[in-house]
Amino acid sequence: MTTPLRVLLLGGTTEASGLAEALSARDDVSVVTSLAGRTAAPTALPGHRRIGGFGGPGGLVAYLRSERITAVVDATHPFAEAMHQEAYDACREAGVPRLRLERPRWQAQGGDRWTVVADVAAAAAAISAGPARRVFLTTGRGDLAAFVPGVDGQRWWLVRSIDPPTRLPLHPAEVILSRGPFSVEGEAELMELHRIDLVVTKNSGGDATVAKLHAARHLDVAVLVIDRPPSPPGPSAATVSDALEWLWASLGLRPADEGRPRPALRNGWRLRRRPPRRLDR
């Protein structure tokens, strides 16, 4: 029996879970999912799992070599900027193929009241200078300190995160501990209950947390959207199926469904006709 090819999956997203499930179903591939360890109870995953960082690009290079990793898929959060760069640098040094798996951005729809800013600092400045008095922060617990300049005794904060923040520097404030997916009805009820007049979000994309945007549109609530940082150069995929195709090509493996009728190829690329992505329900 041949030794399975080893794939390192840098995880923490829904897409990473789907890819781990697809890879673990094969006997000729061994998948290791690496999680940063920022949540106390991560979602259960098939295959092998490791928790914690690598100690920088040098540590990741050493891991890739010692574990004989054949390919790396960086499926970390769209805002995990440091990890994206670390994976790029380490894979380039170790000579290991790397793919960035990243879901598409959310796009503003008719009726949205979006203001797009470059980063968390710009979002904090916009809140401080703006009229909002009931702010719903959905950016995660790691960025709370950046919004302290907006604390003026008159502005109230609703903070939602998966795990409780170590320290809550915003006041007056209320913390909600919850993990998506969320429903449009539930998000609208939450915003109405707390009289929210501004939603703050990172443009993470995906379906798990998009309901807040539908609810804000329905309620005519303003949304402050933090744009994504750029990803390092290299191959990328927007879906799990596209990532699998890249892996089969990189590893020299046949797709698990080979033998079924397949779309025609044009210039070496499989034709895909996808309907336009809509956020409205």
Contacts in CASP RR format, 6 or more apart in sequence:
PFRMAT RR
TARGET T0000
AUTHOR 0000-0000-0000
METHOD contacts of the structure
MODEL  1
MTTPLRVLLLGGTTEASGLAEALSARDDVSVVTSLAGRTAAPTALPGHRR
IGGFGGPGGLVAYLRSERITAVVDATHPFAEAMHQEAYDACREAGVPRLR
LERPRWQAQGGDRWTVVADVAAAAAAISAGPARRVFLTTGRGDLAAFVPG
VDGQRWWLVRSIDPPTRLPLHPAEVILSRGPFSVEGEAELMELHRIDLVV
TKNSGGDATVAKLHAARHLDVAVLVIDRPPSPPGPSAATVSDALEWLWAS
LGLRPADEGRPRPALRNGWRLRRRPPRRLDR
2 28 0 8 1.000
4 26 0 8 1.000
4 27 0 8 1.000
4 28 0 8 1.000
4 29 0 8 1.000
4 30 0 8 1.000
5 28 0 8 1.000
5 29 0 8 1.000
5 30 0 8 1.000
5 70 0 8 1.000
5 71 0 8 1.000
5 251 0 8 1.000
5 253 0 8 1.000
6 29 0 8 1.000
6 30 0 8 1.000
6 31 0 8 1.000
6 32 0 8 1.000
6 67 0 8 1.000
6 68 0 8 1.000
6 69 0 8 1.000
6 70 0 8 1.000
7 23 0 8 1.000
7 29 0 8 1.000
7 30 0 8 1.000
7 31 0 8 1.000
7 32 0 8 1.000
7 69 0 8 1.000
7 70 0 8 1.000
7 71 0 8 1.000
7 72 0 8 1.000
7 73 0 8 1.000
7 247 0 8 1.000
7 251 0 8 1.000
8 32 0 8 1.000
8 34 0 8 1.000
8 63 0 8 1.000
8 64 0 8 1.000
8 67 0 8 1.000
8 69 0 8 1.000
8 71 0 8 1.000
8 72 0 8 1.000
8 73 0 8 1.000
9 16 0 8 1.000
9 19 0 8 1.000
9 20 0 8 1.000
9 23 0 8 1.000
9 31 0 8 1.000
9 32 0 8 1.000
9 33 0 8 1.000
9 34 0 8 1.000
9 72 0 8 1.000
9 73 0 8 1.000
9 75 0 8 1.000
10 16 0 8 1.000
10 33 0 8 1.000
10 34 0 8 1.000
10 72 0 8 1.000
10 73 0 8 1.000
10 74 0 8 1.000
10 75 0 8 1.000
10 76 0 8 1.000
10 83 0 8 1.000
10 87 0 8 1.000
11 17 0 8 1.000
11 20 0 8 1.000
11 33 0 8 1.000
11 34 0 8 1.000
11 35 0 8 1.000
11 75 0 8 1.000
11 76 0 8 1.000
12 35 0 8 1.000
12 36 0 8 1.000
12 42 0 8 1.000
12 75 0 8 1.000
12 76 0 8 1.000
12 77 0 8 1.000
13 75 0 8 1.000
13 76 0 8 1.000
13 77 0 8 1.000
13 101 0 8 1.000
13 103 0 8 1.000
14 103 0 8 1.000
14 206 0 8 1.000
14 208 0 8 1.000
15 75 0 8 1.000
15 101 0 8 1.000
15 102 0 8 1.000
15 103 0 8 1.000
15 239 0 8 1.000
15 240 0 8 1.000
15 243 0 8 1.000
16 33 0 8 1.000
16 45 0 8 1.000
16 73 0 8 1.000
16 75 0 8 1.000
16 76 0 8 1.000
16 101 0 8 1.000
17 43 0 8 1.000
17 45 0 8 1.000
18 240 0 8 1.000
19 31 0 8 1.000
19 73 0 8 1.000
19 75 0 8 1.000
19 101 0 8 1.000
19 240 0 8 1.000
19 243 0 8 1.000
19 244 0 8 1.000
20 31 0 8 1.000
20 33 0 8 1.000
20 45 0 8 1.000
20 46 0 8 1.000
20 47 0 8 1.000
21 45 0 8 1.000
21 46 0 8 1.000
22 240 0 8 1.000
22 244 0 8 1.000
22 256 0 8 1.000
23 29 0 8 1.000
23 31 0 8 1.000
23 244 0 8 1.000
23 247 0 8 1.000
24 31 0 8 1.000
24 46 0 8 1.000
24 47 0 8 1.000
25 256 0 8 1.000
26 253 0 8 1.000
26 256 0 8 1.000
28 253 0 8 1.000
29 251 0 8 1.000
29 253 0 8 1.000
30 47 0 8 1.000
30 48 0 8 1.000
31 46 0 8 1.000
31 47 0 8 1.000
31 48 0 8 1.000
32 47 0 8 1.000
32 48 0 8 1.000
32 49 0 8 1.000
32 50 0 8 1.000
32 67 0 8 1.000
32 69 0 8 1.000
33 45 0 8 1.000
33 47 0 8 1.000
33 48 0 8 1.000
33 49 0 8 1.000
33 50 0 8 1.000
34 49 0 8 1.000
34 50 0 8 1.000
34 51 0 8 1.000
34 52 0 8 1.000
34 53 0 8 1.000
34 54 0 8 1.000
35 42 0 8 1.000
35 49 0 8 1.000
35 50 0 8 1.000
35 51 0 8 1.000
35 52 0 8 1.000
36 51 0 8 1.000
36 52 0 8 1.000
36 53 0 8 1.000
36 76 0 8 1.000
36 80 0 8 1.000
36 83 0 8 1.000
37 51 0 8 1.000
37 52 0 8 1.000
38 163 0 8 1.000
39 162 0 8 1.000
39 163 0 8 1.000
40 163 0 8 1.000
42 51 0 8 1.000
54 60 0 8 1.000
54 62 0 8 1.000
54 63 0 8 1.000
54 86 0 8 1.000
54 90 0 8 1.000
56 86 0 8 1.000
56 90 0 8 1.000
57 86 0 8 1.000
57 89 0 8 1.000
57 90 0 8 1.000
57 93 0 8 1.000
58 90 0 8 1.000
58 93 0 8 1.000
59 90 0 8 1.000
60 86 0 8 1.000
60 87 0 8 1.000
60 90 0 8 1.000
61 90 0 8 1.000
61 93 0 8 1.000
61 94 0 8 1.000
63 69 0 8 1.000
64 72 0 8 1.000
64 90 0 8 1.000
64 91 0 8 1.000
64 94 0 8 1.000
64 96 0 8 1.000
65 94 0 8 1.000
69 94 0 8 1.000
69 96 0 8 1.000
70 96 0 8 1.000
70 97 0 8 1.000
70 250 0 8 1.000
70 251 0 8 1.000
71 96 0 8 1.000
71 97 0 8 1.000
71 98 0 8 1.000
71 99 0 8 1.000
71 247 0 8 1.000
71 250 0 8 1.000
71 251 0 8 1.000
72 87 0 8 1.000
72 91 0 8 1.000
72 96 0 8 1.000
72 97 0 8 1.000
72 98 0 8 1.000
72 99 0 8 1.000
73 98 0 8 1.000
73 99 0 8 1.000
73 101 0 8 1.000
73 243 0 8 1.000
73 247 0 8 1.000
74 83 0 8 1.000
74 84 0 8 1.000
74 87 0 8 1.000
74 88 0 8 1.000
74 98 0 8 1.000
74 99 0 8 1.000
74 100 0 8 1.000
74 101 0 8 1.000
75 101 0 8 1.000
75 102 0 8 1.000
75 243 0 8 1.000
76 83 0 8 1.000
76 84 0 8 1.000
76 87 0 8 1.000
77 204 0 8 1.000
78 102 0 8 1.000
78 103 0 8 1.000
78 105 0 8 1.000
78 202 0 8 1.000
78 203 0 8 1.000
78 204 0 8 1.000
78 205 0 8 1.000
78 228 0 8 1.000
79 202 0 8 1.000
79 204 0 8 1.000
79 228 0 8 1.000
79 229 0 8 1.000
81 229 0 8 1.000
84 100 0 8 1.000
84 229 0 8 1.000
84 231 0 8 1.000
84 232 0 8 1.000
85 232 0 8 1.000
87 98 0 8 1.000
87 232 0 8 1.000
88 98 0 8 1.000
88 232 0 8 1.000
88 233 0 8 1.000
88 234 0 8 1.000
90 96 0 8 1.000
91 97 0 8 1.000
91 98 0 8 1.000
92 98 0 8 1.000
97 250 0 8 1.000
98 234 0 8 1.000
98 235 0 8 1.000
99 235 0 8 1.000
99 236 0 8 1.000
99 237 0 8 1.000
99 243 0 8 1.000
99 246 0 8 1.000
99 247 0 8 1.000
99 250 0 8 1.000
100 231 0 8 1.000
100 232 0 8 1.000
100 234 0 8 1.000
100 235 0 8 1.000
100 236 0 8 1.000
100 237 0 8 1.000
101 236 0 8 1.000
101 237 0 8 1.000
101 238 0 8 1.000
101 240 0 8 1.000
101 243 0 8 1.000
102 231 0 8 1.000
102 236 0 8 1.000
102 237 0 8 1.000
102 238 0 8 1.000
103 204 0 8 1.000
103 205 0 8 1.000
103 206 0 8 1.000
103 238 0 8 1.000
103 239 0 8 1.000
104 205 0 8 1.000
104 206 0 8 1.000
104 238 0 8 1.000
104 277 0 8 1.000
105 203 0 8 1.000
105 205 0 8 1.000
105 228 0 8 1.000
106 203 0 8 1.000
106 204 0 8 1.000
106 205 0 8 1.000
106 206 0 8 1.000
106 210 0 8 1.000
106 213 0 8 1.000
106 225 0 8 1.000
106 279 0 8 1.000
107 277 0 8 1.000
107 279 0 8 1.000
108 114 0 8 1.000
108 225 0 8 1.000
109 217 0 8 1.000
109 278 0 8 1.000
109 279 0 8 1.000
109 280 0 8 1.000
110 217 0 8 1.000
111 217 0 8 1.000
112 213 0 8 1.000
112 216 0 8 1.000
112 217 0 8 1.000
112 223 0 8 1.000
113 216 0 8 1.000
113 217 0 8 1.000
113 220 0 8 1.000
113 221 0 8 1.000
113 222 0 8 1.000
113 223 0 8 1.000
114 222 0 8 1.000
114 223 0 8 1.000
114 224 0 8 1.000
114 225 0 8 1.000
115 126 0 8 1.000
115 222 0 8 1.000
115 223 0 8 1.000
115 224 0 8 1.000
115 225 0 8 1.000
116 203 0 8 1.000
116 225 0 8 1.000
116 226 0 8 1.000
116 227 0 8 1.000
117 123 0 8 1.000
117 126 0 8 1.000
117 224 0 8 1.000
117 225 0 8 1.000
117 226 0 8 1.000
117 227 0 8 1.000
118 226 0 8 1.000
118 227 0 8 1.000
119 226 0 8 1.000
119 227 0 8 1.000
119 229 0 8 1.000
120 139 0 8 1.000
120 143 0 8 1.000
120 146 0 8 1.000
120 226 0 8 1.000
121 146 0 8 1.000
122 226 0 8 1.000
123 139 0 8 1.000
123 146 0 8 1.000
123 147 0 8 1.000
123 200 0 8 1.000
123 224 0 8 1.000
123 226 0 8 1.000
124 146 0 8 1.000
124 147 0 8 1.000
124 148 0 8 1.000
124 149 0 8 1.000
124 150 0 8 1.000
125 149 0 8 1.000
126 224 0 8 1.000
127 135 0 8 1.000
127 147 0 8 1.000
127 150 0 8 1.000
127 155 0 8 1.000
127 198 0 8 1.000
127 200 0 8 1.000
127 224 0 8 1.000
128 149 0 8 1.000
128 150 0 8 1.000
128 152 0 8 1.000
131 197 0 8 1.000
132 155 0 8 1.000
132 197 0 8 1.000
132 198 0 8 1.000
132 222 0 8 1.000
133 154 0 8 1.000
133 155 0 8 1.000
133 156 0 8 1.000
133 197 0 8 1.000
134 155 0 8 1.000
134 156 0 8 1.000
134 158 0 8 1.000
134 194 0 8 1.000
134 195 0 8 1.000
134 196 0 8 1.000
134 197 0 8 1.000
134 198 0 8 1.000
135 155 0 8 1.000
135 156 0 8 1.000
135 157 0 8 1.000
135 158 0 8 1.000
135 196 0 8 1.000
135 197 0 8 1.000
135 198 0 8 1.000
135 200 0 8 1.000
136 158 0 8 1.000
136 160 0 8 1.000
136 190 0 8 1.000
136 191 0 8 1.000
136 194 0 8 1.000
136 196 0 8 1.000
136 198 0 8 1.000
136 199 0 8 1.000
136 200 0 8 1.000
136 212 0 8 1.000
137 144 0 8 1.000
137 147 0 8 1.000
137 157 0 8 1.000
137 158 0 8 1.000
137 159 0 8 1.000
137 160 0 8 1.000
137 170 0 8 1.000
137 200 0 8 1.000
138 160 0 8 1.000
138 199 0 8 1.000
138 200 0 8 1.000
138 201 0 8 1.000
138 202 0 8 1.000
138 209 0 8 1.000
138 212 0 8 1.000
139 200 0 8 1.000
139 201 0 8 1.000
139 202 0 8 1.000
139 226 0 8 1.000
140 159 0 8 1.000
140 160 0 8 1.000
140 161 0 8 1.000
140 162 0 8 1.000
141 159 0 8 1.000
141 161 0 8 1.000
141 162 0 8 1.000
141 163 0 8 1.000
141 164 0 8 1.000
141 165 0 8 1.000
141 166 0 8 1.000
142 165 0 8 1.000
144 159 0 8 1.000
144 165 0 8 1.000
144 167 0 8 1.000
144 168 0 8 1.000
144 169 0 8 1.000
144 170 0 8 1.000
145 169 0 8 1.000
147 157 0 8 1.000
147 169 0 8 1.000
147 170 0 8 1.000
148 169 0 8 1.000
148 170 0 8 1.000
151 169 0 8 1.000
151 170 0 8 1.000
151 171 0 8 1.000
153 171 0 8 1.000
153 172 0 8 1.000
156 172 0 8 1.000
156 173 0 8 1.000
157 170 0 8 1.000
157 171 0 8 1.000
157 172 0 8 1.000
157 173 0 8 1.000
157 174 0 8 1.000
158 173 0 8 1.000
158 174 0 8 1.000
158 176 0 8 1.000
158 190 0 8 1.000
158 194 0 8 1.000
158 196 0 8 1.000
159 165 0 8 1.000
159 168 0 8 1.000
159 170 0 8 1.000
159 173 0 8 1.000
159 174 0 8 1.000
159 175 0 8 1.000
159 176 0 8 1.000
160 175 0 8 1.000
160 176 0 8 1.000
160 177 0 8 1.000
160 178 0 8 1.000
161 175 0 8 1.000
161 176 0 8 1.000
161 177 0 8 1.000
162 177 0 8 1.000
162 178 0 8 1.000
162 179 0 8 1.000
163 177 0 8 1.000
164 175 0 8 1.000
164 177 0 8 1.000
165 175 0 8 1.000
168 175 0 8 1.000
174 194 0 8 1.000
176 190 0 8 1.000
180 208 0 8 1.000
180 209 0 8 1.000
181 207 0 8 1.000
181 208 0 8 1.000
181 209 0 8 1.000
181 211 0 8 1.000
182 208 0 8 1.000
182 209 0 8 1.000
182 211 0 8 1.000
182 212 0 8 1.000
183 211 0 8 1.000
184 211 0 8 1.000
184 214 0 8 1.000
184 215 0 8 1.000
184 218 0 8 1.000
184 281 0 8 1.000
186 211 0 8 1.000
186 215 0 8 1.000
187 211 0 8 1.000
187 212 0 8 1.000
187 214 0 8 1.000
187 215 0 8 1.000
187 216 0 8 1.000
188 215 0 8 1.000
188 218 0 8 1.000
188 219 0 8 1.000
190 196 0 8 1.000
190 215 0 8 1.000
191 199 0 8 1.000
191 212 0 8 1.000
191 215 0 8 1.000
191 216 0 8 1.000
191 219 0 8 1.000
191 221 0 8 1.000
192 219 0 8 1.000
196 221 0 8 1.000
197 221 0 8 1.000
197 222 0 8 1.000
198 221 0 8 1.000
198 222 0 8 1.000
198 223 0 8 1.000
198 224 0 8 1.000
199 212 0 8 1.000
199 213 0 8 1.000
199 216 0 8 1.000
199 221 0 8 1.000
199 222 0 8 1.000
199 223 0 8 1.000
199 224 0 8 1.000
200 223 0 8 1.000
200 224 0 8 1.000
200 226 0 8 1.000
201 209 0 8 1.000
201 212 0 8 1.000
201 213 0 8 1.000
201 223 0 8 1.000
201 224 0 8 1.000
201 225 0 8 1.000
201 226 0 8 1.000
202 225 0 8 1.000
202 226 0 8 1.000
202 228 0 8 1.000
203 225 0 8 1.000
203 226 0 8 1.000
203 227 0 8 1.000
203 228 0 8 1.000
210 279 0 8 1.000
213 223 0 8 1.000
213 279 0 8 1.000
214 279 0 8 1.000
214 280 0 8 1.000
214 281 0 8 1.000
215 221 0 8 1.000
216 222 0 8 1.000
216 223 0 8 1.000
235 246 0 8 1.000
237 243 0 8 1.000
237 245 0 8 1.000
237 246 0 8 1.000
244 255 0 8 1.000
245 255 0 8 1.000
245 270 0 8 1.000
247 253 0 8 1.000
248 254 0 8 1.000
248 255 0 8 1.000
262 270 0 8 1.000
263 270 0 8 1.000
263 271 0 8 1.000
263 272 0 8 1.000
264 270 0 8 1.000
264 271 0 8 1.000
265 271 0 8 1.000
END
